[in-house]
Amino acid sequence: MRVLLISANPEKFPNPVFPIGISYVAHALQPRHEVSLFDCIVDGEDALPEAIRTFEPDLVGISLRNVDMPQPGGRVYASDYRRVADIIKSATTAPLVLGGAAFTLFPQRYMEELGADYGIVGEGEFLGILVDAIDAGLDPDEANGGHGVPGLIRPGRPPTPPGRWTGRVGHAAASRRLFQTYQGFGGMLNLQTKRGCSLRCCYCTYPMVEGRVLRRHDVDSLVDEVERLRDGGARFLFFVDSVFNLDVDHTTAFAEALLRRGVKVPFAAYIAPWRLTPSYVGLLRAAGLTHAELGTESLSDPVLEAYGKPFRFDDVVRAHAVLGEAGVHRAHFLLFGGPGETRATVEETLARSATLANSVFFPGMTIRIYPGTPLHQRALAEGVVTPEDTLFDPVFYCSPDVDPAWLKERMAQEGSLRSNFVMDDSSDEMAALVRRAHARGRIIGPMWEFLCR
């Protein structure tokens, strides 16, 4: 079958993110099926009708990456996704399939709003089973030995339980057309070393999207993929695991394999300030780690406990020091106003952040509530939301012990005093700065290290 996969993500701030989802799904479909990729950022929505007419797909899939920009006043993407779906339906009668993290969180709502024929909740590689079934003229419920397609949703039928992908992953040959453009956005492409997250952060949706059980991708295959990307021109990689260092043994084996085979590309990753020893960080640095984006969230122990974090402030201090001693740039993401927050804990985090030298901080105010999270249950118990609230339209949690107006004023005050306390990295000005720097070709990867103080 001819399958057109579309990344509908419209967000370019602070820089465009390569659509790893459709690339991995295409990899799972090829070579059994002919696959073409379309990226709304690179190709532009206006070119979509012609792309459909030229390729003449038998099936079209749309990847819905994010529901919204999860901050008060942030952009909501539903109208962008509806517009893409309308363009598709006006250009072809091929079945429309939805997938992606945003779809997994609100599957029924997106099915109705976009008028799709099918949807895949969870990991998109299972689209291959659906395509195989349609190609063979089978009812999808008969596929997979009669077990159906994992995570399949379609109108008028009960959903199929989601599955957990354990097959090989990698970028598809069909992605090469997009690589060059994204390399122009700072030379950065992305990979994933594992799926699943066993942590229990109160606000996080990763366990719903990927499950709690870790599934580690084969180390040698990962190194092969890094080598292919490097040889194809990639100058920087970002590992998009929920927490890169969640499995120290696996990432140690991966780093050792990179060094053993002489495959070195500078990379960044999401890091928890936890389980970081000098030997482990030194190995990662030798293998290419240059930037650590730390999900620190707070520097006050009562708040960290309420957030469900497995670490405390002393762990953050040690992690910050170990990374710095290894020469790794550090950015700390903070979430103010969540469960357990008070004026005193806000001030404690601000004061303690000033002691973490040579770093940059990205603070957020209040926390987006997503259905099914522990934060959702807390918000229900406190009357912040009701059982009737779908949460498709963003609702934000703020601790009853913190006045949102005061918090906003206090954050603005801190931001005015400290150049490394970045209140808005999604502004037009920041995006323009990033584009100009990357266009010169001398700067690759993240740029926030220039803000570190």
C-alpha positions in Angstrom: 0.0 0.0 0.0 1.0 3.6 -0.5 1.0 5.3 2.9 1.3 9.1 3.5 2.4 10.0 7.0 1.9 13.6 8.0 3.5 15.5 11.0 0.8 18.1 11.8 3.0 19.8 14.5 2.9 23.5 13.8 5.1 24.6 16.7 8.5 26.2 15.8 9.4 27.6 19.3 12.1 27.8 20.5 13.2 25.8 17.5 11.6 23.2 15.2 11.7 19.6 16.4 12.3 16.8 13.9 9.2 14.6 13.6 10.7 11.4 15.1 7.2 9.8 15.4 6.4 9.5 11.7 10.0 8.6 10.9 9.9 5.6 13.3 6.5 4.6 12.1 7.7 4.7 8.5 10.6 2.5 9.5 8.2 -0.1 10.8 6.2 0.0 7.5 9.0 -0.2 5.1 9.8 -2.1 2.9 6.4 -3.9 2.9 4.7 -0.6 2.0 5.6 2.5 0.0 5.8 5.4 2.5 6.0 9.2 1.9 6.5 11.7 4.7 5.0 15.2 4.8 6.0 17.8 7.5 3.8 20.8 8.0 6.7 22.9 9.2 9.1 22.0 6.4 6.7 21.5 3.5 3.9 23.9 4.5 0.2 23.2 4.6 -0.4 24.9 1.3 1.7 22.1 -0.4 -0.3 19.3 1.1 -3.1 19.0 -1.6 -0.5 18.7 -4.3 1.5 16.2 -2.3 -1.6 14.0 -1.9 -2.5 14.2 -5.6 1.1 13.4 -6.6 1.5 10.4 -4.2 -2.1 9.1 -4.5 -2.0 7.4 -1.0 -4.1 4.4 -0.1 -4.0 5.5 3.5 -3.1 8.8 5.3 -1.8 9.0 8.8 -1.6 12.2 10.9 0.7 12.4 13.9 -0.6 14.7 16.6 2.4 15.6 18.8 1.1 18.0 21.5 -2.3 19.0 22.7 -1.1 22.5 23.5 1.8 24.6 24.7 1.4 23.7 28.4 1.5 27.1 30.0 -1.2 29.7 30.7 -2.1 31.5 27.6 -0.1 29.0 25.5 -1.1 28.0 22.0 -3.7 25.2 21.6 -3.3 23.1 18.5 -6.8 21.7 17.9 -7.6 24.2 15.1 -4.3 23.5 13.4 -5.0 19.7 13.4 -8.6 20.2 12.2 -7.3 22.4 9.3 -4.9 19.6 8.2 -7.6 16.9 8.4 -9.9 19.1 6.3 -7.3 19.5 3.6 -6.7 15.8 3.5 -10.4 14.9 3.3 -10.9 17.4 0.5 -8.0 15.9 -1.5 -8.5 12.1 -1.1 -11.0 9.5 0.0 -8.2 7.3 1.5 -8.8 6.2 5.1 -7.6 8.7 7.7 -5.7 7.4 10.7 -4.7 9.4 13.8 -1.9 8.8 16.2 0.7 10.5 18.4 1.1 11.5 22.0 -1.7 14.1 21.9 -4.1 11.7 20.3 -3.3 9.1 23.0 -4.4 11.5 25.7 -7.7 12.5 24.0 -8.5 9.8 21.4 -12.3 10.1 21.3 -12.2 13.9 21.1 -9.8 14.0 18.2 -11.6 11.2 16.4 -14.8 13.2 16.5 -13.2 16.6 15.8 -11.1 15.4 12.9 -13.5 12.9 11.5 -11.0 10.1 11.3 -11.6 6.5 10.2 -9.1 4.9 12.6 -6.8 5.9 15.5 -3.9 4.2 17.2 -3.5 4.9 20.9 0.0 4.5 22.2 2.9 3.6 20.0 2.4 4.2 16.3 4.5 1.3 15.0 1.3 -0.8 15.4 0.0 1.1 12.4 1.8 -1.6 10.4 -0.6 -4.3 11.6 -3.6 -2.1 10.5 -2.0 -1.4 7.1 -1.2 -5.1 6.5 -4.8 -6.0 7.4 -6.4 -3.5 5.1 -3.9 -4.5 2.3 -5.0 -8.1 2.7 -8.7 -7.3 2.7 -9.1 -8.3 6.4 -11.2 -6.7 9.0 -8.7 -5.2 11.5 -10.3 -7.2 14.3 -9.0 -10.4 12.5 -5.4 -9.1 12.3 -2.6 -10.1 14.6 -3.8 -13.7 15.0 -7.3 -12.6 15.8 -6.1 -10.2 18.6 -6.7 -7.1 16.5 -4.5 -4.1 16.2 -3.1 -2.9 19.5 -4.5 0.5 20.5 -7.0 0.6 17.6 -9.9 3.0 17.9 -12.6 3.3 15.2 -16.1 4.7 15.3 -18.8 2.4 16.6 -16.4 -0.3 17.8 -14.9 -0.9 21.3 -11.3 0.1 21.5 -8.5 -2.5 21.4 -6.1 -2.5 24.4 -2.9 -0.6 23.6 0.3 -2.6 23.1 3.9 -1.9 23.9 6.3 -1.9 21.0 9.3 -4.1 21.5 10.5 -4.3 17.9 13.5 -2.4 16.4 13.3 1.3 16.0 15.1 3.7 13.7 14.7 6.5 11.2 13.1 5.5 7.9 14.8 6.0 4.5 11.8 8.2 3.7 13.1 10.7 6.4 16.3 11.6 4.5 14.5 14.3 2.6 13.7 16.1 5.9 17.1 15.6 7.5 18.8 18.3 5.5 16.2 21.0 6.4 16.3 20.1 10.1 20.1 20.1 10.1 19.7 23.8 9.0 17.8 24.4 12.2 21.0 23.8 14.2 22.2 20.5 12.9 20.1 18.6 15.4 18.3 15.3 14.9 16.8 13.1 17.5 16.8 9.5 18.7 15.4 7.4 21.6 17.3 4.7 23.6 14.3 3.3 25.4 10.5 3.6 26.0 8.5 3.7 29.2 8.9 5.6 32.4 8.7 4.0 35.9 8.8 7.4 37.7 5.6 8.7 39.3 5.7 12.4 38.8 2.3 13.7 39.6 1.7 15.7 36.5 3.4 13.6 33.8 1.7 11.9 30.9 4.7 9.7 29.8 3.4 6.6 31.6 0.1 6.9 29.7 1.7 7.4 26.4 4.6 4.8 26.7 3.7 2.7 29.7 5.7 2.3 33.0 7.7 -0.8 31.9 11.1 0.1 30.4 11.7 -1.3 27.0 15.4 -0.8 26.0 16.3 -0.6 22.4 19.2 -2.7 21.3 22.5 -1.0 21.9 24.3 -2.1 18.8 21.3 -1.0 16.6 21.3 2.3 18.4 25.0 2.9 17.6 24.3 1.8 14.0 21.6 4.5 13.8 23.9 7.2 15.3 26.5 6.3 12.7 24.0 6.5 9.9 22.9 9.9 11.1 26.4 11.2 11.5 27.4 10.0 8.0 24.3 11.7 6.7 25.4 15.0 8.1 23.9 15.2 11.6 26.1 17.4 13.7 24.1 17.1 17.0 21.7 14.7 18.5 19.0 15.0 21.1 17.9 11.8 23.0 14.2 12.2 23.6 13.8 9.5 26.3 11.6 10.7 29.1 14.6 10.4 31.4 17.9 9.4 29.7 19.5 8.2 32.9 16.6 6.2 34.2 18.4 3.0 33.3 22.1 3.6 34.1 23.2 0.1 33.0 21.6 0.5 29.6 22.9 4.0 28.9 26.4 2.9 30.2 26.4 0.1 27.7 25.3 2.5 25.0 28.0 5.0 25.8 30.7 2.3 25.9 29.6 1.0 22.5 29.8 4.5 21.0 33.3 4.8 22.3 34.4 1.3 21.3 33.2 1.8 17.8 34.5 5.4 17.5 31.1 6.8 16.7 31.0 10.2 18.4 28.4 12.9 17.8 27.7 15.6 20.4 24.3 15.1 22.1 21.9 16.4 24.7 19.3 14.6 26.8 16.7 15.0 29.4 18.4 14.1 32.7 17.1 13.6 36.2 19.3 15.0 38.9 19.6 11.6 40.4 21.9 8.5 40.0 24.7 10.7 38.6 28.2 9.6 39.7 31.4 11.1 38.5 32.3 7.9 36.6 29.0 7.6 34.9 28.8 11.2 33.9 32.5 11.1 32.8 31.6 8.2 30.5 28.6 10.0 29.0 30.7 13.1 28.4 33.4 11.1 26.7 30.7 9.5 24.5 29.4 12.9 23.4 27.1 14.4 26.1 27.4 18.2 26.0 24.1 19.5 27.3 21.9 18.2 30.2 18.3 19.4 30.4 17.4 18.7 34.0 13.8 18.1 35.1 14.5 19.6 38.5 11.1 21.3 38.9 11.7 22.6 42.4 14.5 23.1 44.9 12.3 22.7 48.0 12.1 19.2 49.4 8.4 19.4 50.4 7.4 20.4 46.9 9.6 17.7 45.4 7.9 15.1 47.6 4.5 16.4 46.5 5.5 16.3 42.9 6.4 12.6 43.3 10.1 13.1 42.5 12.6 10.5 43.6 15.3 13.1 44.5 15.7 16.0 46.9 17.7 19.3 46.9 20.9 17.6 48.0 20.7 15.3 45.1 20.3 18.3 42.7 23.4 19.9 44.2 25.5 16.8 43.7 24.2 16.3 40.2 24.8 19.9 39.2 28.4 19.6 40.5 29.2 16.3 38.8 27.9 17.5 35.5 29.8 20.8 35.8 33.0 19.1 36.7 32.7 16.9 33.6 32.2 20.0 31.4 28.5 19.4 30.6 26.3 22.5 30.1 23.3 22.5 32.6 19.7 23.8 32.3 17.3 23.4 35.1 13.5 23.3 34.4 11.4 24.6 37.3 7.7 24.3 37.9 6.3 26.8 40.4 2.9 26.8 42.0 2.2 23.0 42.0 1.1 20.8 44.8 2.8 21.6 48.1 3.9 25.1 47.0 3.8 28.0 49.4 5.3 31.5 49.2 8.1 30.2 51.5 8.9 27.3 49.1 8.9 29.6 46.1 11.4 31.8 47.9 13.4 28.8 48.9 13.7 27.6 45.4 14.6 31.0 44.1 17.3 31.5 46.7 18.7 28.0 46.2 18.7 28.4 42.4 21.1 31.4 42.7 23.6 29.0 44.3 23.7 26.7 41.3 26.3 28.5 39.3 27.0 28.4 35.5 23.5 27.2 34.6 20.3 28.5 33.1 16.8 28.2 34.5 13.5 27.8 32.6 10.7 28.4 35.1 7.0 27.6 34.5 4.1 28.9 36.6 1.2 26.5 37.5 0.9 23.1 36.0 -1.3 21.8 33.2 -3.7 19.2 34.4 -4.0 16.1 32.1 -6.6 13.4 32.6 -5.5 10.3 34.4 -2.5 11.8 36.2 -2.2 11.9 40.0 -2.4 15.7 39.7 -5.8 15.2 38.1 -7.0 13.2 41.1 -5.7 15.8 43.4 -7.5 18.6 41.5 -10.7 16.6 41.6 -10.4 16.1 45.4 -9.7 19.8 45.9 -12.6 20.9 43.6 -10.3 22.6 41.1 -12.0 20.5 38.4 -15.1 18.4 38.3 -15.6 14.9 36.9 -17.4 16.5 33.9 -14.3 18.5 32.9 -12.7 16.8 29.9 -9.5 18.8 30.3 -9.2 19.0 26.5 -9.3 22.8 27.0 -6.3 23.6 29.2 -6.8 23.8 33.0 -3.9 24.7 35.2 -3.4 23.8 38.8 -2.1 26.4 41.3 -1.5 25.5 45.0 -4.2 27.0 47.2 -1.4 28.5 49.3 0.0 30.6 46.4 -1.7 33.6 44.8 -1.3 33.3 41.0 -1.0 37.1 40.6 1.7 37.2 43.2 3.5 34.3 41.6 3.4 35.9 38.2 4.8 39.2 39.6 7.5 37.4 41.6 8.7 35.5 38.6 8.8 38.6 36.5 10.8 40.3 39.2 13.3 37.5 39.3 13.5 37.4 35.5 14.3 41.1 35.4 17.2 40.6 37.8 18.8 37.5 36.3 19.7 36.9 32.7 19.8 33.2 33.2 16.3 33.0 34.5 14.4 32.8 31.2 10.7 33.5 31.6 9.7 32.9 27.9 11.7 30.9 25.5 8.8 30.6 23.1 8.7 34.3 22.2 9.0 35.5 18.6 12.2 37.4 19.6 13.8 34.2 21.0 12.8 32.2 17.9 14.2 34.8 15.6 17.5 34.9 17.6 17.8 31.1 17.3 17.1 31.2 13.6 19.7 33.8 12.9 22.4 32.0 14.9 21.7 28.7 13.2 21.6 30.3 9.8 25.2 31.4 10.2 26.1 27.7 10.5 28.6 28.2 13.3 26.3 27.2 16.2 24.8 23.7 16.5 22.4 22.2 19.0 20.8 24.1 21.8 21.8 27.6 22.4 20.8 28.1 26.0 24.4 27.6 27.2 25.1 31.2 26.2 22.7 32.3 28.9 24.4 30.3 31.6 25.6 32.4 34.5 
